[in-house]
Amino acid sequence: MSESVNDVAHELVRAIADINSLTVWWVGPDGMPLASYRSPGPGFVAPAEPSEASAQWIESLHPDDRDGVRRKWREAFARGEAFESRLRLRQADGSFRWALSRGVPIRSGGQITGWVGTIADVDESVRTADELRVSEERLRLALEGNEVGIWDQDLLTGRVWVSEQAEAIFRCLDGRIVSAEEFQSFVHPDDRELVQRGYAELISQPQRERVVTRFRLAAADGQSHRWVDGSARALFDASGRPVRVLGTVRDVTAEQERTQLILHDAQHDQLTGLPNWPRLAEQADEVLAARYPAVLLLLGLDDHPVLDDLGGTLAGRDLLQHVARRLAAALPAPTLLSRIGSEFAVLVPKATAADIGPVQAAIGAALAKPFTVLEQIVAVAGNVGIAFAPDHGGTAKELLAAADLALHDARRVAPGVTRIYSPRLKQALQERQTLLADLRGAIDLGQFELYFQPQLRLADRTIIGAEALLRWLHPQRGLLGPAAFIDELEKSPMALEVGDWIIRAICRFGAELQARGTALRVAVNLFPVQFRVGDIAATIKAELEGSGLRPELLEIEITERIVLQHDEGIARSLRALHEHGCSIALDDFGTGYASLSVLKNLPLSRLKIDREFVMGIEHNTGDAVIVDAVGSLARAFGLSLTAEGIETEAQEAIMRHKGCDEGQGYLFGKPMPFGALVAMLA
């Protein structure tokens, strides 16, 4: 019967070992091996009975585990206590696998009669646990390295767990477990609706993977705040009910501040700090899209010559900053101010013509007092162009174009003038654009010509000179005089090209006359741009040398428009030409604003009395007085005097009597082609 019981017990042990893939071992009370049973399961091979006394058992252990296992065995045998060891066992292929060995004493009558135990293959679970620890450590390092906090809300209890990093971000004061209400109270009041809406969508839509939101956290002082990026994912049970919400949070305050700084810089003028035009245009389009009326005023400062004397660009930047501060302080709400280059745009939303009086007054007041620019007092005027929406434009771009046309029209009149846009300005712009395109074609196709008007010595009517005058042989409009195109040409970059061509042509024509034995002085008008760009003196000297024309046969005519620039470079160029032998004439004297100081500061050879004073001299006492005054000045400074626009013999006689040396006008000959001039001289 006992043998039968023992057999059954052994079979039970084998069955349990097979079911659990275990190796079962028995050793005697002295540790000597008695028996073992190894499950025939695949993969794992355990050695014979584990015993400190078994050399095979000890040799099967990993060298690093042997001392520890021996120590545990000895302690267990000495105390008669159960033990457990995690160890590595050598396999048939020489590799090692993790195993868990457990042993317990068997007692009979209070005495230990032996030990029984198991060896289990735990290699996969150990390695999985190790990998999990590595992954967790990597995740921890990644989260800490990126300063990411984790939170976990149990929707069944309403409690929220937050990690240490999240606690630092949220700045919780009550530990890591907080209520859902307290958790949401950390969000800035202005952002709570945004966060709550995303949260509600997340837990109501199982198909929604996650919600990502950037929001603010309120600070304890109620004033400051921090920006965070939050990401959350909901977990649902088998019935589709949300049970948990897991999320991360990262402090992005510094990143948000940098973004806002970049956005501010992108929307504001760096010089004045005012919104730039793209930003103002965005605001204007919002107003116009809502079908509200609006007014745009465009302020352009006049080109003050003092600014060039004070340092050019540096002075201009300083002035713009002063004007910006004045305007910002003076303009009434709700006007919006922006800088566009050297101009200022003022948008008055929800306004009509009846509402802009205070705005115009504020602009006038801002410019009324002089400015201190680079420690110098400067008075500046400005022109204003005005456009109304929706009448003059339905978008900010259209409104600006209309105001710009109005400003351009105001500048053509005088400083301080204001103009309101009208459709005729757009038509005039189109005409100017067509004219400029035609002028470009005239240069490329060689449509410009020089005509010459004789200049006579009044004492004996001898032709002693000729003034070169520009003409344009237009393919559709015929021969055009300067009045049809010279203003637009003079303001365009093409003036430099045409001016250089005129110099070459006049020198060539003068040299041809010189070669014919006719020492005739030829006069040429220069564009202002020729004095601003390049070296006009060097250019003329080179053309004189190339053509062979003697310098004394070339006269340079300058207008008061050039003189008014107060540019020392202009005076320096004129002195260089005068010293080279060219004569210098001041054209249209008395019609502009040039001061008498130019008579002593510039190397002039001649004054030319404008036709305006010659035409009425027979009947207008004022004209006669002006001619007498100009004649006196010319004689006092040792200058020759030429009268322009003489059309009658009576005018010729009066001008000769008043001391004019030379004259030109229709009485002596209209402007003519070079061939006609040659024929006249023959």
C-alpha positions in Angstrom: 0.0 0.0 0.0 2.8 2.5 0.9 4.5 1.7 -2.4 1.3 2.4 -4.2 0.9 5.7 -2.4 4.5 6.7 -3.2 4.0 5.8 -6.8 0.9 8.0 -6.9 2.8 10.8 -5.2 5.6 10.5 -7.7 3.1 10.6 -10.6 1.5 13.7 -9.2 4.8 15.4 -8.9 5.6 14.5 -12.5 2.2 15.7 -13.7 2.6 19.0 -11.9 6.2 19.4 -13.3 5.0 18.7 -16.8 2.1 21.1 -16.5 4.3 23.9 -15.3 7.4 22.9 -17.2 9.4 22.5 -14.0 12.3 20.5 -12.8 11.6 18.9 -9.4 14.5 17.8 -7.2 15.1 16.0 -3.9 18.2 16.1 -1.7 18.9 14.6 1.7 19.2 16.4 5.0 22.9 16.7 4.4 22.4 18.2 0.9 23.4 15.1 -1.0 21.2 14.6 -4.1 18.6 11.8 -4.0 16.5 12.2 -7.1 15.1 14.6 -9.6 12.6 14.8 -12.4 13.0 17.1 -15.4 10.0 18.0 -17.5 10.5 17.0 -21.1 9.3 20.4 -22.2 11.3 22.0 -25.1 13.8 24.8 -24.8 15.0 24.7 -21.3 17.5 22.2 -19.8 18.0 22.0 -16.1 20.9 20.0 -14.6 20.6 17.1 -12.2 19.7 17.5 -8.6 20.8 21.0 -7.4 23.1 20.6 -4.5 26.1 22.3 -3.2 27.7 18.9 -3.0 26.9 18.2 -6.7 29.8 19.2 -8.9 27.6 19.0 -12.0 25.1 21.4 -10.5 27.8 23.9 -9.5 29.4 23.7 -12.9 26.2 24.4 -14.7 25.8 27.8 -12.9 27.0 31.0 -14.5 30.4 31.8 -12.9 29.0 35.1 -11.5 26.2 33.3 -9.8 28.0 30.5 -8.0 29.1 32.2 -4.8 25.7 33.7 -4.3 23.9 30.4 -4.7 26.3 28.6 -2.4 25.8 31.3 0.3 22.0 31.0 0.1 22.2 27.2 0.3 24.4 27.2 3.4 22.2 29.8 5.1 19.0 27.9 4.3 20.5 24.6 5.5 21.8 26.2 8.6 18.5 27.8 9.5 16.2 25.2 8.1 14.3 27.8 6.1 12.9 27.9 2.6 15.0 29.7 0.0 14.7 31.2 -3.5 17.4 32.0 -6.0 17.4 33.6 -9.4 20.3 32.3 -11.4 21.6 31.5 -14.8 22.0 27.9 -16.0 24.2 26.7 -18.9 22.4 25.1 -21.7 23.5 22.4 -24.1 24.6 24.9 -26.7 26.8 26.7 -24.1 24.4 29.7 -23.6 22.8 30.6 -20.3 19.2 31.1 -19.4 17.6 32.6 -16.4 16.0 30.2 -13.9 14.2 30.5 -10.6 15.2 27.8 -8.1 13.0 27.4 -4.9 13.5 24.9 -2.1 11.8 24.0 1.2 12.7 21.6 4.0 10.8 18.4 4.6 10.3 17.7 8.3 9.2 14.6 10.1 8.9 14.6 13.9 10.4 18.0 14.1 13.5 16.9 12.2 14.5 17.8 8.6 14.5 14.7 6.6 15.3 16.2 3.3 14.7 19.1 0.9 12.5 19.4 -2.1 12.4 22.1 -4.7 11.7 23.3 -8.3 13.6 24.9 -11.1 11.5 27.1 -13.5 12.5 28.7 -16.7 12.1 32.5 -16.2 14.4 33.6 -19.0 11.8 35.3 -21.1 10.1 37.1 -18.2 13.5 38.3 -16.8 14.5 39.6 -20.2 11.1 41.2 -20.7 11.3 42.9 -17.4 14.8 44.1 -18.1 13.7 45.4 -21.5 10.8 47.1 -19.8 13.1 48.7 -17.2 15.3 49.9 -20.0 12.3 51.2 -22.0 11.0 52.9 -18.9 14.4 54.5 -18.2 14.7 55.6 -21.7 11.2 57.1 -21.5 12.0 58.8 -18.2 15.2 60.3 -19.7 13.4 61.4 -22.8 10.6 63.0 -20.9 13.0 64.6 -18.4 15.3 65.7 -21.3 12.3 67.3 -23.1 10.8 68.5 -19.8 7.6 66.6 -20.5 5.2 65.8 -17.7 2.6 63.0 -17.6 -0.8 63.0 -16.1 -3.4 60.2 -15.8 -7.1 60.8 -15.0 -9.3 58.0 -13.7 -12.7 58.9 -15.0 -14.4 56.6 -12.6 -13.0 58.3 -9.5 -12.3 61.7 -10.9 -8.8 61.7 -9.5 -5.7 62.8 -11.5 -2.2 61.6 -11.0 0.6 63.8 -12.2 4.3 63.0 -12.6 7.0 65.0 -10.9 7.7 66.9 -14.1 4.0 67.6 -14.6 3.8 68.7 -11.0 6.6 71.1 -11.6 4.9 72.5 -14.7 1.4 72.8 -13.1 3.0 73.8 -9.8 0.5 71.8 -7.8 0.7 72.3 -4.0 -1.2 69.3 -2.8 1.0 66.4 -4.0 0.6 64.2 -7.1 -3.0 63.2 -6.7 -5.5 66.0 -7.4 -9.2 66.3 -8.3 -10.3 66.9 -11.8 -11.8 70.2 -10.8 -8.5 71.4 -9.3 -6.6 70.1 -12.3 -8.7 72.2 -14.6 -8.3 75.2 -12.3 -4.7 75.4 -13.3 -5.7 76.5 -16.8 -5.8 80.2 -17.5 -9.5 81.4 -17.4 -9.3 82.7 -21.0 -8.3 79.3 -22.3 -10.5 77.0 -20.2 -13.3 76.9 -22.8 -10.7 75.9 -25.4 -9.3 73.1 -23.2 -12.7 71.9 -22.0 -14.0 71.7 -25.6 -11.1 69.6 -26.7 -11.5 67.4 -23.6 -15.2 66.9 -24.3 -14.5 65.9 -27.9 -11.8 63.4 -26.8 -14.0 61.4 -24.4 -17.1 61.5 -26.6 -15.4 60.3 -29.8 -13.7 56.8 -29.5 -12.3 57.2 -33.0 -10.5 60.4 -32.0 -6.8 59.4 -31.5 -5.8 62.4 -29.4 -6.2 66.1 -28.8 -3.3 68.6 -29.0 -3.7 72.0 -27.6 -1.5 75.0 -26.7 -2.9 77.0 -23.8 -1.9 79.0 -20.8 -1.5 78.1 -17.2 -2.6 80.7 -14.7 0.0 81.9 -12.2 -0.7 82.4 -8.5 -0.4 86.2 -8.8 -3.2 86.2 -11.4 -1.1 88.4 -13.7 1.6 86.3 -15.3 1.1 83.1 -17.1 3.0 80.3 -18.7 2.3 78.6 -22.1 2.2 74.8 -22.4 1.6 72.2 -25.1 -0.9 69.6 -24.0 -1.6 66.2 -25.6 -4.2 63.8 -24.4 -5.6 60.4 -25.4 -8.7 58.6 -24.0 -9.0 54.9 -23.1 -12.4 53.2 -23.5 -13.7 49.9 -22.1 -15.2 47.1 -24.1 -18.6 48.8 -24.0 -17.1 52.0 -25.5 -17.3 53.9 -22.2 -14.3 56.2 -21.5 -12.5 55.1 -18.4 -9.1 57.0 -18.4 -7.5 60.0 -20.0 -3.7 60.0 -20.4 -1.8 63.1 -21.3 1.4 64.9 -21.5 2.3 68.5 -20.9 5.3 70.5 -21.8 6.2 74.1 -20.8 6.7 76.1 -24.0 6.7 79.6 -22.5 10.1 80.4 -23.9 9.2 79.0 -27.3 5.9 80.9 -27.4 7.6 84.1 -26.4 10.1 83.7 -29.2 7.3 82.9 -31.6 5.4 86.0 -30.5 8.5 88.1 -30.8 9.1 86.8 -34.3 5.4 87.5 -35.1 5.7 91.0 -33.6 8.8 91.7 -35.7 7.1 90.4 -38.8 4.1 92.7 -38.2 5.9 95.8 -37.0 8.4 98.4 -38.4 11.8 97.9 -36.7 12.6 101.6 -36.9 9.5 103.1 -35.3 7.8 100.1 -33.6 4.6 100.9 -35.5 2.6 98.2 -37.2 3.9 97.7 -40.8 1.6 97.9 -43.8 0.9 94.1 -44.0 -0.4 94.2 -40.4 -2.5 97.4 -41.1 -3.8 95.9 -44.3 -4.9 92.8 -42.5 -6.8 95.0 -40.0 -8.3 97.1 -42.8 -9.4 94.0 -44.7 -11.2 92.7 -41.6 -13.1 96.0 -41.4 -13.9 96.1 -45.1 -15.0 92.4 -45.2 -17.5 93.3 -42.5 -18.9 96.0 -44.9 -18.0 98.9 -42.6 -16.9 102.2 -44.1 -13.3 103.3 -43.5 -10.9 106.1 -44.4 -7.2 105.8 -45.2 -5.0 108.9 -45.0 -1.5 108.6 -46.4 1.0 111.2 -45.0 4.2 111.9 -47.0 6.9 114.2 -45.6 8.5 116.7 -47.9 12.1 116.2 -49.0 13.7 118.6 -46.7 17.2 119.7 -48.0 18.4 120.3 -44.4 18.1 116.5 -43.8 20.8 115.9 -46.4 23.0 118.5 -44.9 22.6 116.9 -41.4 23.6 113.5 -42.5 21.2 112.1 -45.1 19.9 108.7 -44.1 20.8 109.0 -40.4 18.9 112.3 -40.1 15.9 110.8 -42.1 15.7 107.8 -39.7 15.8 110.1 -36.7 13.1 112.3 -38.1 10.8 109.3 -38.9 11.1 108.2 -35.3 10.2 111.6 -34.0 7.2 111.9 -36.4 6.0 108.4 -35.4 6.0 109.3 -31.7 4.2 112.5 -32.3 1.5 110.9 -34.5 1.0 108.0 -32.1 0.4 110.4 -29.3 -1.8 112.8 -31.2 -4.1 110.6 -33.2 -7.5 110.0 -31.6 -8.9 106.5 -31.0 -9.7 104.2 -32.8 -7.3 105.2 -35.6 -4.6 102.8 -36.6 -1.1 104.1 -37.5 1.5 102.4 -39.7 4.7 103.3 -41.4 5.2 102.6 -45.1 8.7 103.5 -46.1 9.0 107.3 -45.7 5.2 107.6 -45.4 2.7 107.0 -42.7 -0.7 105.4 -43.2 -3.6 106.3 -40.9 -6.6 104.0 -41.0 -9.9 105.3 -39.5 -12.2 102.3 -39.3 -16.0 102.7 -39.4 -15.6 106.3 -40.5 -16.7 108.5 -43.4 -15.6 111.9 -44.6 -17.6 113.6 -41.9 -15.5 111.8 -39.2 -11.9 112.6 -40.2 -11.7 116.3 -39.1 -10.1 115.4 -35.8 -7.7 113.0 -37.5 -6.6 115.7 -40.0 -6.2 118.2 -37.1 -4.1 115.7 -35.2 -1.8 115.2 -38.2 -1.4 118.9 -38.6 -0.7 119.4 -34.9 2.0 116.7 -35.0 3.9 118.5 -37.7 3.2 122.0 -36.6 6.1 122.2 -34.1 9.7 121.8 -35.4 11.6 118.6 -34.7 15.1 118.3 -33.1 17.0 116.1 -35.6 20.6 115.3 -34.7 20.6 118.3 -32.3 19.4 120.6 -35.1 15.9 122.3 -35.3 14.1 121.2 -38.4 10.6 122.3 -39.6 8.9 119.7 -41.8 5.8 119.9 -43.8 3.8 117.0 -45.3 1.2 116.2 -47.9 -1.8 114.0 -47.3 -3.7 111.7 -49.7 -7.1 110.5 -48.7 -9.2 107.5 -49.9 -12.6 106.4 -48.7 -13.9 102.8 -48.5 -15.9 101.4 -50.1 -16.1 104.2 -52.7 -12.4 104.2 -53.6 -11.6 100.6 -52.9 -13.0 97.4 -51.4 -9.7 96.1 -50.2 -6.7 97.5 -48.3 -4.6 97.2 -51.4 -7.1 99.2 -53.5 -7.5 101.8 -50.8 -3.7 102.3 -50.5 -3.4 102.7 -54.2 -6.1 105.3 -54.2 -4.6 107.2 -51.3 -1.1 107.0 -52.9 -2.5 108.6 -56.1 -4.1 111.4 -54.1 -0.8 111.9 -52.2 1.1 112.1 -55.4 -1.3 114.7 -56.7 -1.0 116.7 -53.5 2.8 116.7 -53.8 2.6 118.1 -57.3 0.9 121.2 -55.9 3.0 122.3 -52.9 4.0 121.1 -49.4 1.2 121.0 -46.9 -1.5 120.3 -49.5 -4.2 117.6 -49.0 -5.9 115.8 -51.8 -8.8 113.3 -52.0 -8.7 110.6 -54.5 -10.8 110.9 -57.7 -11.1 108.6 -60.7 -9.2 111.2 -62.9 -6.1 110.5 -60.8 -6.2 106.8 -61.9 -6.7 107.8 -65.5 -3.7 110.2 -65.2 -1.6 107.4 -63.7 -2.5 105.1 -66.6 -1.5 107.9 -69.0 1.8 108.4 -67.2 2.5 104.6 -67.3 1.8 104.6 -71.0 4.0 107.6 -71.5 6.9 106.0 -69.5 6.6 102.8 -71.6 6.6 104.9 -74.8 9.7 106.8 -73.5 11.5 103.5 -73.0 10.7 102.6 -76.6 11.9 106.0 -77.8 15.3 105.4 -76.2 15.6 101.9 -77.6 14.4 102.9 -81.1 16.3 106.2 -81.3 13.2 108.4 -81.6 14.8 111.4 -79.8 16.2 114.3 -81.8 18.0 117.5 -81.1 16.6 120.8 -82.5 18.6 124.0 -82.3 17.3 127.6 -81.7 19.7 130.3 -82.8 21.1 132.8 -80.2 22.0 136.2 -81.7 24.1 139.2 -80.5 21.4 141.9 -80.3 23.9 144.6 -81.3 24.2 143.3 -84.9 22.0 140.2 -85.1 25.0 138.0 -85.6 24.3 134.3 -84.8 26.9 133.5 -82.1 25.3 130.4 -80.5 22.4 127.9 -80.5 20.6 126.1 -77.7 19.9 122.4 -78.2 16.3 121.5 -77.4 15.0 117.9 -77.1 12.3 116.7 -79.4 10.6 113.3 -79.7 9.5 112.0 -83.0 6.6 109.9 -81.7 5.4 107.2 -84.2 1.7 108.1 -83.7 1.6 111.6 -82.3 4.3 113.1 -84.5 7.0 115.6 -83.3 6.6 116.4 -79.6 8.1 119.3 -77.7 9.4 119.0 -74.2 6.1 120.0 -72.6 4.6 116.7 -73.6 7.1 114.5 -71.9 10.0 116.2 -70.1 8.4 116.3 -66.6 7.9 112.5 -66.5 11.2 111.8 -68.2 13.1 114.0 -65.7 11.6 112.0 -62.7 12.4 108.6 -64.2 15.7 106.7 -64.2 15.7 107.0 -68.0 16.7 110.7 -67.6 20.3 109.6 -67.1 20.4 107.6 -70.3 18.8 110.5 -72.3 21.0 113.1 -70.7 24.2 111.1 -71.6 22.9 110.8 -75.2 22.3 114.5 -75.4 25.8 115.3 -74.2 27.3 112.9 -76.8 25.1 114.4 -79.6 25.7 118.0 -78.8 29.4 117.5 -78.7 29.3 115.7 -82.0 27.2 118.5 -83.6 29.4 121.2 -82.2 32.5 119.4 -83.5 30.9 119.2 -86.9 30.2 123.0 -87.0 33.8 123.5 -85.7 35.1 121.4 -88.6 33.1 123.5 -91.1 34.9 126.6 -89.8 32.0 127.9 -87.8 32.9 128.6 -84.2 29.4 128.5 -82.8 28.7 128.1 -79.1 26.2 125.3 -78.4 24.2 125.3 -75.2 22.8 122.2 -73.5 20.4 121.7 -70.6 21.2 119.0 -68.1 18.9 116.9 -66.0 19.2 117.1 -62.2 19.9 113.3 -62.0 23.1 113.9 -64.0 24.5 115.8 -61.1 23.5 113.2 -58.5 24.7 110.0 -60.3 28.2 109.6 -61.5 30.7 112.4 -62.3 29.1 114.7 -64.8 32.2 116.8 -65.2 34.3 113.8 -66.1 31.6 112.6 -68.5 31.5 116.0 -70.4 35.3 116.3 -70.4 35.5 112.8 -72.0 33.0 113.7 -74.7 34.7 116.9 -75.5 38.0 115.1 -75.9 36.5 112.3 -77.9 34.6 114.7 -80.3 37.4 117.3 -80.5 35.0 120.2 -79.6 36.8 123.1 -77.9 35.5 123.5 -74.3 34.8 127.2 -74.8 32.2 126.3 -77.5 30.1 124.3 -75.0 27.7 126.1 -72.6 26.1 124.2 -69.7 22.6 125.5 -68.8 21.3 124.8 -65.4 17.9 125.6 -64.0 16.8 126.9 -60.6 15.5 123.4 -59.9 19.1 122.1 -59.9 20.4 125.1 -57.9 17.7 124.6 -55.2 19.2 121.3 -54.2 22.0 123.1 -52.3 24.4 120.3 -53.1 28.1 121.1 -52.8 28.6 118.3 -55.3 26.8 120.3 -58.0 28.9 123.4 -57.3 32.0 121.3 -57.4 31.1 119.8 -60.8 30.2 123.2 -62.2 33.5 124.7 -61.0 35.4 121.8 -62.7 33.6 122.4 -66.0 34.2 126.2 -65.8 37.9 125.7 -65.1 38.0 123.4 -68.1 36.8 126.2 -70.3 33.0 125.6 -70.5 30.6 128.5 -69.8 27.8 128.1 -67.3 24.4 129.8 -67.8 21.6 130.1 -65.2 18.3 129.5 -67.2 14.9 131.0 -66.4 16.4 133.3 -63.8 13.8 135.0 -61.5 11.0 132.4 -62.0 11.9 130.2 -59.0 13.1 130.4 -55.4 16.8 130.5 -55.9 18.5 133.0 -53.6 20.9 135.7 -54.8 23.7 133.8 -53.1 23.9 131.5 -56.1 25.3 134.4 -58.1 28.4 134.5 -55.9 28.7 130.8 -55.0 28.4 129.3 -58.5 30.9 129.9 -61.4 28.3 131.5 -63.7 29.0 133.1 -67.1 25.5 134.1 -68.1 22.0 134.9 -66.8 19.0 134.1 -69.0 15.9 136.2 -68.6 12.8 134.0 -68.9 10.3 134.6 -71.7 7.7 135.3 -69.0 9.2 138.7 -68.4 9.9 139.4 -72.1 6.5 138.8 -73.5 4.8 141.6 -71.6 7.6 144.1 -71.4 6.0 146.5 -73.9 3.0 147.1 -71.6 3.8 145.7 -68.2 5.8 148.0 -65.9 6.5 145.2 -63.5 8.2 143.1 -66.2 10.4 146.1 -67.1 11.4 146.6 -63.5 12.3 142.9 -63.1 14.4 143.0 -66.3 16.2 146.1 -65.1 17.0 144.4 -61.8 18.3 141.3 -63.4 20.4 143.4 -65.8 21.9 145.3 -62.9 22.7 142.1 -61.1 24.3 140.6 -64.3 26.5 143.7 -64.8 27.4 143.8 -61.1 28.7 140.2 -61.2 30.2 140.6 -64.6 27.8 138.2 -66.3 26.4 138.2 -69.9 22.7 138.6 -70.2 20.4 136.7 -72.7 16.7 137.4 -73.2 14.6 134.4 -74.2 11.2 134.4 -76.1 11.8 137.5 -78.2 9.0 137.5 -80.8 8.6 141.1 -82.0 11.0 143.8 -83.1 9.7 146.0 -80.3 10.7 143.4 -77.7 14.1 143.2 -79.4 14.6 146.9 -79.2 13.6 147.2 -75.6 15.8 144.3 -74.5 18.7 145.8 -76.4 18.1 149.2 -74.8 18.1 147.6 -71.4 21.5 146.1 -71.9 20.8 142.5 -72.9 23.8 141.2 -74.9 22.0 138.3 -76.6 18.5 137.2 -77.5 16.7 134.2 -78.8 13.1 133.6 -79.9 10.8 133.1 -82.8 11.7 136.5 -84.2 15.2 135.1 -85.0 14.2 131.5 -85.7 12.2 128.6 -84.3 13.9 125.5 -83.1 15.1 123.6 -86.2 16.9 120.4 -87.1 20.7 120.5 -87.3 20.7 120.5 -91.1 18.5 123.6 -91.1 20.8 125.4 -88.7 23.8 124.6 -90.9 21.9 126.0 -93.9 21.1 129.2 -91.9 24.8 129.6 -91.1 25.9 129.1 -94.7 
